């Protein structure tokens, strides 16, 4: 077991109609003007934005709006948001949406609170000294950004997708109403479930000795998501299933499932980030497309963890030897992905990736040779290329 720090300062308000608490929660932050940041038209069509604005009006809180966040949120909109906040004297950001909106809000918060180019933080050139306070109203259960210290931004110059983690950006509060996810397309719902699973699997499938309690929490979380993802495929307005998945999303990425571990592997995420940057694929779908190839490439280097994953999460019966059990677990995970219409190869994303593109993806993933990824098996550029080729 490793030493660890666990820090979760975000207040969670969970349940039906909880978005009506927005004004009260923001008023308690003693702010004067709010940026309401959101994506496209769904928040308007559903009436959610109207309810949020009404709640702010009741508390006498001023606000301005900025829409346009896309999946794999763009640096250009972040920069637009920074300028808008400075011009309007914004001192609080309210993210209304999923992980992309929250990530964009965090980046804007960094840019307003610090001088210089906000991309420096994602390029790991320097560290921020602060961030505007942020609150979130979650409409997609997936990224866990509402309780995490992380955000991911795509720079259109070179289509570089980079993540950055820092406690300054943690949300002051997160409003979680499972009903707000009823209208999600089935594909987005299942992409979210994959993302939640992967946030837990990245920490669980590692190279060290874990705490038994942390393992048990992780295993229960993964089994719960798998069970309820199947329910939601046939019954998308099942409140209990939506609630289980939404709470799992927050717990999967707030640090809980990493307590006492070596921090996790995260190679699958880094490999997918470059697919998202180059081809603008949905993050969860990209993860399911590459995970099986990564797992087959590395499992022998941490075979006991893969066996435990197979037996305790996927209920695979022990085979004649550890290798057969581990492989059966990988196959069972891919079978689950297919059962909820998620891809298990890059071609199933509708992408025919070329050798030249694979080399470019691996170059970017290795930060042009400046880093390796993963801990189960440390991966350099050639390893990453091999995984992309296996995933084709």
Helices and strands as residue ranges (DSSP letters): E 11-14, G 18-21, H 22-27, E 33-38, H 42-45, H 48-58, E 62-66, H 75-88, E 92-97, H 99-113, H 119-122, E 133-138, E 150-155, E 160-165, G 167-169, E 173-176, G 178-181, H 186-204, H 212-234, H 239-252, G 256-258, H 267-279, H 283-298, G 299-302, H 303-312, H 322-339, G 347-349, H 355-365, H 381-391
